[in-house]
C-alpha cells in the first residue's frame, strides 16, 4: 500500500470531495433511484439500473475516503526543510538532454488529475529525498537509470 502522508491541501480536498459526495451527490442519486423504482419493473428500467450502479460507486468512494482520512498523517511545512527535498516540496530537475521537469512531491491520494504532482512512493521522489540544489539524483526505473540534477526547491508556506 502507499505511504499514509498527505499535505494539508490534499487533506482539505479529500474532505471537500467527501462532503460533496455525501451531502449533494448521494441524495440526488438516491432521489433518482427512488423515482425510477416507482415506475415499476426494475429489471428493464435503465434509469434505475444506471443510478443504482452510480449509488454503489459513490458509496464505495465515500467508504474509501473516510478510511483514508482516518489513517492519514498531515505533513505541514517546517522551516528546517528549506534547501532540501522533503515531502511537500516543489522541485525542478533537469537531465543531460536539458529536459526540465517541475513537480510537487505529495501523497498517493493527491496525484490524480494533476500532471505536476508525483507520489512520495515514486522512484523519482525516492531518489530526490534529502537532496539539495545542484545535487545529482539517480532514478532507478524498470526502463533503467536516469540522472537528474536539482535546479530549484520551493515549499508552499
Order of alpha helices (4+ residues) and beta strands (2+ residues): beta-alpha-alpha-alpha-beta-beta-beta-beta-alpha-beta-beta
